[in-house]
Amino acid sequence: MMRLRDKDYLRTTDGLVFNVLGYDHADDGATCGLKYVDGVKWLDSYQRASEYLRENYPHYVDELIRVPFAYVAEIYRSEDRLPQLRSSQPSGLLQKAVELADLCAETLNLPRKAIGLTDSLLWGEGTEDSDIDLVIYGMANCFTWLQSAEAAFELPEIEPIAPEFIQRPPHLSDAMFAHFCARKWNQGYFRGTRFSVRGVRNWDETPSSLPLIAGSSVERQLTIADNRQSLFFPVVYETTDHVDVVSFQIGYEASLAPGDRVRVRGAQIDERTILIGSRYGSDESIELIPLV
C-alpha cells in the first residue's frame, strides 16, 4: 500500500489530478477529491465530481471517489516541495511561496521542515490567479500557529484575507459568517498574493477512521474545550461535554476558541461524536452563541 496522507496529490494515467483526503485508505487505492481536469481546476461540489467521474471515468468511483493505485502515474508529496524549491533557485510565485514559508517559520519559531506546500504549486508554477497553499505538519506545530498566528499578521508583508475569498459553510447567517471571517488567521495576503494554511497530522497522530454514515439528527449547545485539531481535515473541536464536533464542511477551520459556547446541528454518530457535513446530512451547522 502506498503511504499517503491528507494534502498529497496524485496524477493519474488519465491525466486527472486528485487531492488525497485524510489518512484512511484501502490497500489498493486512495480516498481522494477531484482537483484538475485537463489542467482546469474543478470548482464544483464533491457530489458533482462523483457524477462526472461515474459518467466518464467510472474506475475512480465506488461509494466514494477513490483512485486505484494501478492508475497512479505520479505522486506529489507536500512535505517534499519546499526542500526541492530551496535547492533549485525558483522565481516568481514559487520563490514567493518559499519566502512566505520561511517568514512564517522564523516569526512563529517553527522548524522549516514543519511547513509544506500543496495544491497547484506542488507540481507546477501556478498562474497569476494561483494562491500559496501551505501546510503545517503535526499537532504541536499547528497549535503553535493557532496560538501565535496574529504575530504573522503584524508583519508589513502579510494582511488579513477579504471575506469574499473565504469559503462559507452552508446554513450560516451573514452576521455569523462575518464573525467567523474576523477570526480567520489561517488565510491572508502575502505581498498581494492570497495564501492559506492548513494542518496535516504526523504519521503517529493519524486518527481512527470515522464512519461517514447516516446518524440521527441532533441539536446541542456545547462549550469548546480545545481547538488544536481545528486546522486538520476533518476539523475537530473537543468540548467540555466530552463530545467531539467533527466537521467535513470547509470553512470552520481555525474559527473557534476554548470557552466559546456553540450551537451544533449535526448527526450523532456515537455518544462521543457529532458529525457536520457528511453526505447524508442536511441543515447542519456550527454557530456561536453570543455572550449576554
N, C-alpha and C positions, 0 to 999 in steps of 0.2 A: 504493500500500500504506500502511495506517495504521502509524504509528510507535508501537509498544507494547513494553513490557518487563515483566519479572517484577514482580509485586505490583500492577500496574494491574488494574482491574476493568472489566467490560462488563455493561451491562444490555441484554437483547435485546428485540426486538419481541414475544416470547412472555412477557415478564415474568420470565425467569430471570436470575440473576446469576452470572457466571463470573469466576474469577480467572485472569489471564494467567499462563502458565507459561513462563519462560525468555525468550529473545530471538530465537529462530529460528522465523520464521513464514512461511507461504505468502503469495503475492501477494494471495490473495482471502479469507484468514481467519487467525485467531489460534489457536494451541495453548493450551488452557485446562483448568481444572478446574471442576467444578460446585460452586457455593458456596451458593446460596439458591434454593429452590423455593417459590413462594407466600409469600415472606417468612420461610420457616423454613430455618435453616442445615442444609446437607447434611452429615451426620456419618458417613455410610457410606463405603466404600472407593471408590477411583477405578474399579475394575472394576465395582462395583455401579452407580456413576454411569453408566458406559458402557452397561450393560444397561438401566438406566431410560430413558436418553435414546434408545437404539435402539428401545425399545418405544413411547415417547411423543413424542419429538421427533427422529426419525431424521436430520434435516438437520444435526444437531450432531455426528454421529459418522461417521468413516470408519475408518481404522486407529486413530486417536486421537480424543479429544474436541477438536473444532475448531469455532470459531464463525465462520461466514461473515460477512464484513463487511456483506453485504447485510441481515443480521438484527440488526445493532448499532443500538440506539436511543440509547444514551448511553455515553460513555467517562468513567471516573473515573481520573485520574492521581494517584498517591500524592504526587508532588512538589508538586502544586497545593493540597492540602487545608489544610495548616497556614497558609500565607500567607492563604488565604481566611478561616480562622477568626480569625487575629490581627486582621484588618480588620473583623470583624463582632461583636466582643464576645460570644462564646458563653458559655453557662452549663453547669453540670452536668458530665457526663463529657467533653464536648468541651473545656470550659475546663481540666479536669484534664489532658487529653491535651496541650494547648498548654503547660501548666506543666511537665509531665514532659519534653517535648521541649526546652524552653528550659533546664531544670535540667541535663539531660544535656549539652547543648551547652556550657553555661557550665563545668560541672565538668570535662569532658574537653577543653575548648578546641577544640571543633568549630564550624565555621560553622553558623548556624541553617539555612541553605539545604541543608545536607548531610543533614538529617533530614526524613523524610516520614511520612505516616500512611496506613495501609491497613486493609483488612477493613471491618467494618460501620460504623466511624466515618468511612470515606472518603466515604460518600454520605448517612449518616443520623446520628441522635443516639444510637444504641445502646439497650441496655436495662440493667437493674440487674445482669445477668449478663455484660455485654459486657466484653471485655478492651480494653486500649490496645495496638495493634499498630504499633510504629514501624519504619521502615526507615532505614538509613543508606546514602547513596549514595557509591560509589567505593571502590576497593580500599584506598587510603591511609587514608580515614576509618574504614573497617571495621577496619583493622589498629590504628588508634588505640584503637578500642573494645576490641578483643581484648587489647591490652596494658594498658589503664587502667581497664576496667570495674569492677574491685574498688573503685576510689575512689568510684564512684557508690553502691556498696552500703555504704559507710561513712557515708553521709548518713542522718539520722534518718527521712527520708521514705521510704526505699527498703529493702526487706527481701528476702531470698532466696525463691525460689519453693518451694512444697511439692511433693514428688516426685509426688503423685497428679495434678498438673496438667502434668507433663512427658510428652510423647508418647514411649512406649517403643518403640525399634526391636525388631523380632522377633528371636528366637533368642538373646537375651541372658539370662544368669543373673541372679538377684536381686542378687547381690553386684556384678556388673559394672554393672548398671543404677544401683545406688546410688552407685558410684564416678563414673559419668558425671554423675549428678544433682548431686554435690558440686562439679562444675566448671561448672555452668550459670550463667554470668554474662550470659546474654542473655535471661533470664526472671526476673521477680520480682514484688513488690507495690509499688505506689506509693500511699501513703496508703490502703492496704486494697484497691486495685484491681489485678488481675493485669495485667501488661504483658509484651510480648516485643519483642525487637529482632532484625531480620533485615537482610541486606545486599542491595543492588541495584547492579549494575555500571553504571558510567558508559558512555555510548554508545561511547567509544573503547576499552572494555575487554571488549566482548562476545566470548565465546569462539567457536571453531569449533563447528559443530553436532556433537553426539555421537550416533552411530547407536544407537538403542535396539533392538539386535539380540541374538539368542541367541549367547553366546560360550561357549567351553569353560570348564567349572568349574575353579577353581584355588584352592589354599590356600597362602598365603605369609606369612612373617614379614618385616616391613618396619620401618624406622625413620622416623618423621615428621621431615621437614626444615623444612616451612613450613606454617603454618595460616592464612595471611592470606586465603585464599579459603573459609574454613570457615563464614562467615555467609551465603554465597550459596546459591541453589538452581540446580543441584545443589551439594552440599557437595564441595569439592575439597581433598584433602590431598596435598601433594607429599612425596616420600620421598627419602631419601639413595640409594636404589637406582634413582632416575630413573624411577620408576613412579608415576603419579598414581592415587590412590584416589578414585574419584568415586562419591558416594552420592546416590541419589534417595530413600532412606529418610529420613523425618523423624526427628529425634532425635539425629543425630550432629553437628549443627552446634555449633561452639564447644566441642567436647568433648575435643579432643586438642591437644597442645602439642609443639613441636620437642623431639626427644630421646625421645619416647615410642616404645617398642617395641610393635608391634601384630601380631596375627594376623588376616589378612584372608581371608575366604572370599567369593569372588565370581566374576564372569565375566570372563575375559581377552578384552577386545575387540580390542586390538592390543598390540604389545610394550611400549607405554608407558601402558596404561590398564587398570585393573581396576575393573569396574562393580559397584556394590552396589544392588540394588533395581530392576532392570528388570522389565518384565512377564514376562520369560522365566525369571527366576532363582528359586531356592528355597534355603532354608537358608543365606542369605547374611548375613554379619555382620562387624563390626569389634570386636575385643576387645583390651584392654590386656594385655600380658604383664607380670606383676609382676616387679619387680626382686628379685634373690636375693642 
